[in-house]
Structure formats: C-alpha cells, structure tokens
Amino acid sequence: MAMLLHDTGKGDGDQQIEGEKSARAACERLGLPQEEVDLVGWLVGNHLVMSDVAQKRDIGDPRTVANFSKVVGTVERLRLLLVLTVADIRAVGNVWNDWKGQLLRDLYRLTEAALHGGRSDEEGVRAHLAEIAAGAKEQLLEDIGGARADVLQAWLDALDDGYWLNHDADALKWHALEVMRARTERALPHVAARIRESQGVTEVLVYAGDRAGLFASLASAISSSGADIVGARVHTSKDGAAFDVFSIQTTDHKPFGVNDPRVLETLKQKLTRAALHDHAAPPPAAPSRRNAAFTIEPWVRIDNDITPHATVIEASGRDRLGLLADLAHVCVEAKVSIGSAHIDTYGERASDVFYVQEEEGGGQIANPRRIASVRAKLEDVLRAAEPAAPADPAKAPLAVARASTAR
C-alpha cells in the first residue's frame, strides 16, 4: 500500500504530508487494522527522508545517525523504509546507481547498529559508533598489519571516528595500503585510483599536505578532465595531512577511465600538480537549447542547527561540469574550510552539500553578514549556469516549467 500510494500527495503543498493524509484515508476505507494504517501512513509521510539523509548528510556524525534513528524508531520501520526508498529511486529513469546504493547501505548499517544497541540519543549513538570504528581498525590490523604494523598503527591513530564509519572494509584496506606506501617512500602528494565496477564509479584518493583551497583545486582538476564527481569525502589527519576520496564517472554514468587506463594516468598526474598549486576551474559549457527550455530556480540554505561542529551549506541548481569546483572556490574566497562534501543530482538539478568551518579558529559561520555574503556568492555561481529562456513565443509555456527536486 505504501508503494502504491507514496506519491499521491504530489501537487498540493508538502508531498509527504499530503501523501500521508491520502494514504491513511485509503487504508481506513479498505478496513486495514489501525496499526497497518499507522505504518503505511508513516512510510508515505517519510518516504524521502532516508535518501535525503544518505545523500546529503555526514553519516559519520553521531548527531546525523541519532536524529535519523529517532525518526525511524524501530528496525522493522528501517527495513521497510529502505525497501520503499530503493524501489522509489530505481523507478525513476537513470536516477539510481550503485553509488547511491552504497550510501543507503552505509546509513542502514549504522542506524541498525544504533537501534539494536538500544539507544538513539546522541551520546549513546556516539559511543556505539566509536565501537564500530574501533572494530574497523582491529580488522584492518588483522588483515594487513604484519611487519608494517608500526606504519599502519600511525595511520589508525591519525584519523577521527568519522573516517572509519564513512568507508567500507574494502575501501579502508585500499586506503591503508596506499597511505603506508606513501609514508614509507616519503612521497607526498600521493594519488591513486581504482575502478569499482560494482558501484559504477572510479575512486580516486589524494593524500597530500593540507592547505587552503586544496579541495577546490582538486575538484577543478577532475572537472577539467571531463569527469563528473558523484561523491567526495574529505578528511584531515591529526598530523596536518589531507586525505580526500572522490568517486567519479563519465558523463554517461560509467566509471571514469574504465575503457582507457591512459585517461586515469593523465588525471593522476594532473591531481598531483593540483595538490601543490591551485588549478583553475574549467570554463562553463555553452547551454544547450534543451536546457533553456526548463527554468531551474537555484537556492541556497545555510544551517547551523544540523550539527554543532560545522555550518551546513546546501546549494541547489542546474547541474553542469565544474559546478562543484566553482562552489568550492566560493568557500575558499570566503575563508571557510570544507570538512565534507555530499553530491546528488535529480535529472538536471544538482544538490551539493558542504560541512564547513571558519578557517581561523574553526567553528561555525556565526556572523549574519558573513552568512548573507556567502549565500549571495553561491547563488551567483548557480545562476551563472542558468540559460536564458528561448525567445520563440511558442516555447513560452516550457520556459516557466520548473524541474522538481522531489521524486
């Protein structure tokens, strides 16, 4: 019933709220038991929540998992919501990919662990996630410790729990081997790439000395190579090194370089240079007539309530090559550092989320004037990609049609 009725609220106000009303009415009319009416209503009323959290929030932040656990409440609801979410995304054109599947699996895994642990408050979730992070470290030591255990131990101690929660065991092992190689050879920056066909992406890691503007420079280098960035995870070690992992694809949603290893080698060389010296963002491509037929209104939200440790910036507008790099450059100019980045697209619309802190002293962006200035500059970047509507009067109805961020 939830599958059948989940989109019945579209068109009038908040589709989740309105959809829950119509779903409850339909279930009551069919004579379902009250507990099933409540369950179907809850699923329809929350059917966008899991995908939003997985794709737009830092699941290594205990508050993210704690808040989502409170919304879900039980493991059974979590299971049902996962099924509905996956089916909903996969039913819409080319929106689904295995990268999104991995994000949902990660959120499910951490939330299930929190719910089984019996505590959904933030401190309880923090303690439980710390145990999971410790287990990941122990497994890594068991898998690849050996004669290089001292080098590996230094890496285990260099990163906070969020890193160990944001990557699966296979990725953690790959990262550790690459970092151990770089540390042993004293070779920084170190760039490596591998193709993960099961997720439909190529993963690129950059291990380098941290500096202002590093993320924006790396994103610019990737975009100028013609790759789409579908995910980025940014980490800073306790000894001042940056460890950034990008998931990239071709414009037709295949792992970048899967059919041409030379392309990946060229990208690695470019990223090595970009780690040391700023790389300019690629020039925007000329808008197509197809893009001009649909207006996508850009918007920016800046929030200090999602987590106490960072300001969360969400910037949404027309997707284009180099958009992430241009938005990141705004953060560089505003002197805020990017702690993590979360990228998502819905057809023509992109939604890029950044967890940021002030470069000087850390912490959230608190000054209202600073917030207004950052918002205005981000909106300018988003509007720069918005083409003029076609002049043909016959196309006037199309020119005002808006793309929706909701499925």
Sequence and secondary structure as in RCSB ss.txt:
>XXXX:A:sequence
MAMLLHDTGKGDGDQQIEGEKSARAACERLGLPQEEVDLVGWLVGNHLVMSDVAQKRDIGDPRTVANFSKVVGTV
ERLRLLLVLTVADIRAVGNVWNDWKGQLLRDLYRLTEAALHGGRSDEEGVRAHLAEIAAGAKEQLLEDIGGARAD
VLQAWLDALDDGYWLNHDADALKWHALEVMRARTERALPHVAARIRESQGVTEVLVYAGDRAGLFASLASAISSS
GADIVGARVHTSKDGAAFDVFSIQTTDHKPFGVNDPRVLETLKQKLTRAALHDHAAPPPAAPSRRNAAFTIEPWV
RIDNDITPHATVIEASGRDRLGLLADLAHVCVEAKVSIGSAHIDTYGERASDVFYVQEEEGGGQIANPRRIASVR
AKLEDVLRAAEPAAPADPAKAPLAVARASTAR
>XXXX:A:secstr
 HHHHTTTTTTSS HHHHHHHHHHHHHHHTT  HHHHHHHHHHHHTTTHHHHHHHHS TTSHHHHHHHHHHH SH
HHHHHHHHHHHHHHHTSTT   HHHHHHHHHHHHHHHHHHHTT  SHHHHHHHHHHHHHHHHHHHHHHH GGGHH
HHHHHHTTS HHHHHSS HHHHHHHHHHHHHHHHHT  SEEEEEEETTTTEEEEEEEEE  TTHHHHHHHHHHHT
T EEEEEEEEE TTSEEEEEEEEE TTSSBTTTT HHHHHHHHHHHHHHHHS           HHHHTSB   EE
EEESSS TTSEEEEEEEE  TTHHHHHHHHHHHTTEEEEEEEEEEETTEEEEEEEEEETTT S    HHHHHHHH
HHHHHHHHHT     S GGGHHHHT B  S  
